[in-house]
Amino acid sequence: MLEEGSSIVHEVSLAAAVGRRALPIRLCTAFAGSLGAQHATMSLFPCLEQWQLLYASDEGALRAEAAQFAHAEGPSVSAALEARTVFVPEVRDHDSRPHGPDWSDDLPGVRHVLALALHREFRPVGVICLYFTRPAHLSAAHIAEAERAADLAREELLRWRPAHANPAGPHPVWATDTRAARWERIHRAAGHVAAREDCAVGDALAWLQAASTRRRQSLLDTCDLVLQPAGARPGAHRAAPAAVC
């Protein structure tokens, strides 16, 4: 239950001051406890083509985060790409993609999702994602304070990671040879469209998602088509319509 008098920034500051090696756990616990979330995850991005999960509060949180990056869509992905907070007030009302299951299908029982971007000058550092299985009223003031707390968490993580993060440890790292193979190809296609149309990568990804819906094909298939050499594309002799970003 949210309390108007509580300070998310204060709780995160306390979490950052206690126990350096357990920083991801303590930060996620502070965010979840202050905002009333039932599940929490923290992911880092050494680069956009990699996704390193630092912490998941339980198996449900792990599956929820993995689903988003497997499908290359969802609040965590959007928060990372666009360097902004993403709040889904009602997951059950989220529009399903017509060509197949989307990220929300793998979040049974989740009512709301809040993804807080950890970024520096629009460069992604990571995401803290909170999952709510019980109704919670997240006011604009709560979200604004959570963003301030996320800025504090980002700085603590940047100081913490070189000394304490262990890439060979038990936390899964999905690189291009496993789950994030799809994510890497989709991001490359979004970057290609963004450069071609001179628009933001987030806008390019939205265009690719819309194009895959129109064509009734998977987002990955649409992106692979974009990445094919021009001479190898079916109908390459015909001019392709420009993307509208």
N, C-alpha and C positions, 0 to 999 in steps of 0.2 A: 504494500500500500504506500503510495507516494505521500510524503509530508512536505507541505509548502515551506516549512521552516528549515528543512534539511538543506545542506550545501553539498552538492556533488563535487565541486572543486575541493572543498575541505576534506571530504572522504578520500578522494583520489590523492591529495597531498599526503595524507596520513599513510595510505597504502604504499606510496612511493618511498616513504621514509623508513619503512620496516622491511628488512629481509631482502637483500638485493637479488639473490638467486631465484626467489619466488615472485619476482616482479610481475610477470604476465598474469599469474594466478591472482595475486593481490589486486592488481588493477581491474581485472574483469570482475572480481568479487565486489569491489567498491562500486563500479558502475552498475552492476546488476542489483546490488542491495539498495543503492540510492534511488534507482529508477523503478524498482519493483519487477525486474525481469526474472524469468525462471531459468533461462539458459544464456550462456555467453561464450563468445569465441574471440580470439585475437589472432590476426594473420599479419605477416610482414611480407613486403615485396622487395627482395633484393633487386629485382627489375620486374617490369610488367609481365615478362614471359614466365616468371616463376612465382609460385605462391607457397609460402612457408607458414604452416599452421603452428603457432607458438603454444596455443592453449585452447582447449574446448572443455567446458564445464562437465559434460557428460556425453554419452553416446549419441543422444538426440541432437545435441549441438554440433557434434562432429559430422553427422549425416547431413544436417542442414547446410553447413558451410561447404561440405564436399559437393552437394547437389548444385549449389550455385556456380561453383567453378567448373564442374563437369559440363553444365549447360552453357557456361559463359554468359550467364545473365542472372539478375537478381540484385537485391540491395547492396550486398558487399561488392559485387563487380562494378555496379554503377558508381558507388562511393569511391572506389579506387580509380576508375577511369576519369571521373569528372571532378575529383577532389572536392566533394561536397557531402553533406549529410543527406542520407536517404531514409525517409520514414514511410513505411507501408502501414496505414492505419487499420486495414482489414484485409488480411491475407485471403480469406475465403471469397472476397469479392474481386480478387485479382483475375484479370482476363486470361484464360488459358490460350496457348498458341494452337492454331488449328492443325498444324502438322504433327503434333505429338505432345508428350508430357513436357511441362516446364518445371522450373525450380520449385514452385510452390507445391507441386504434387508430392514432394519429398519432405514436406513440413507438416505432418499430421498433428492437429491439435494446436498449432501456432496461430495466435490471433493477430499479433502485431509484430513488426520487425523494425528495429532502428539500427542503421549502419552509420557509424561515426568514422569519417575519413581522417586518417592521420597523414597529413601531407605537409610539405614545406615548399612554398613557392610553386604550387600546383604539381610538384613531383610527388608521386605516391610513396609513402613510407609504410603504411599498413592500414588496417581497418579493425575496429572493435564493433562486433555485431551482437546485438541483444535481441533475444527472442522471448516473446510474452505469450504464455499459454492461458493466462487469465486476463480479463478486461482491465485495462489501465488507462487512465486519462493522462496523456502526455501533452501538457500545455506547451505553447511556444516558449514560455519562460524556462520550462524544464529542459527543452531541447537546446535552447541558447546556452544555458549553463553547462549542459553536457558537452557542447562544442568547446566551451572554454576549458573544461576538464580534459577534453581530448587533446587540446594543444599542450597542456601540461604533461599528459601521458606520453605524447610523441617525444617531447624533449627528454623525458626520463628514459624512454626506450632507446633513443639514439645514444645516450650515455651508457646504458646498460648492455646493449647488444655486443659491442666489441669485447667486453670483459667476461660476459657470462653466457651468451648464447652459444650453444653447441650444435652446429649443423649436422654432426654425426650422431646426435643423441636420439631419444625416442620419438621426438616430434616429427611427423611426416613432412617431407618436402616433395611436392609434386612438380617435377620438371618435365621437359619435353618428351621424355620417354614413357611417361605414365599418364595420369589423368589430365595434366595440363597441356598435353600435346594438342588437344582441341583448342584450349584457351590460347595457346601460342599462335596457332594458325589464324584464329579469329582476330586476335589483336593485330597480327601482321596485315590482315586484309583491311581492318579498320584504319590502320596507319596509311595504307596505300590509298584508300578512298579519301582520307583526310588531306593527304598531300596533293592528290589530283584535284580535289574540289576546294582546297584552301579553307578548310573548316576544322572545327575541334574534333578530336578523336571520339569523344562521347557522341557527338552528332553523327559522325560516320558510322559508329556502331548502331545507333538508332536507325539509320538508313538501311544498313544491312539486315537488321531484324525485320524492318518493314518489307524489304524486298523478298526475304525468305518466306514471309507470310503470304505475300501476293503470289509467289510461285509455288506455294504449298510444298516447300522442300525444307530440309533442316537448315539451320543457320550455318552449320559447318559446310554443307554442300554449296551454299551460296558463296561463302568466303573462299572455298577452294576454286570456284569458278572465277572469282575476282583475281586470284593469285596465279591462275594459269597464264602462260604466255599467250599473247594475242592470237598468234597463228594456230594455237592448239585448241581454241575455243570453238564450239559448234557455231556456225553462222558468223565466223570472225570477219567475213567480208562485208557484213552489214555493220554500220556504225551503231555502237551501243549508246543508249540514252544516258545522258550525264546524270550523276547522282545529285539530288537536291538535299543539301545539308542544312 
